[in-house]
Amino acid sequence: MIKSTLPGNPEGHYQAVPSLPPGGRFEDRPRSAHSALELHIRRLRYFMDLLETGYHHALHPDPLPRSLRADRIALGIDVPELDAVPLWSVKQRDGAVAIPFVEFIVTQISRTLEAIADDAGLSGSAAGEDLILARGTLRRVLEQASPGSATAAPDLPRLGDIFLSGEILDEVCGPKGLLQTIAGQCEALLAVESVRPGH
């Protein structure tokens, strides 16, 4: 129970904090609390932040890199190995960067972009085409990560030193890179959803 400080509750009555069902996850909360689109975008942001944090830590190592553990737990992503991504990211002298589990992370970003396009009804629209183009660039990252591989990207993280060129990672994770563009598109989608009737 917490004391309410909201306007319209002058007595400051205590109100129960909504809780998850036993064994529940963040995604299991009522749809009214979080729309499917918002949940997809939160998941997308987590994986994009994870990729960016690993990349920036490889370029500028920090003994205490930003942790995304709380975000992972809140989203119900039961893959604790991902918490080590920033610490295990490294850069070679030639500028190539290894980000642990990069195949898994990029695959999750691509799948989530597809889910966002479906939920937002973007098929055939300009915004939908932008998301498709974004997925194409991410596919190039996967191709560089597993050249000539006939197997699909893993559904679970697998550890291995996969060095990607600094150029392609900068194109994706840099200050004006693909991830920043995607983040802007997602903000616009959320803004549109928030003004729809019933929100």
Secondary structure, 3 states (H helix, E strand, C coil): CEECCCCCCCCCCEECCCCCCCCCCHHHCCCCCCCHHHHHHHHHHHHHHHHHHHHHHHHCCCCCCCCCHHHHHHCCCCCHHHHHHHHHCEECCCCCEECCCHHHHHHHHHHHHHHHHHHCCCCCCHHHHHHHHHHHHHHHHHHHHCCCCCCCCCCCCCCCCCEECHHHHHHHHCCCCHHHHHHHHHHHHHHHHHCCCCC
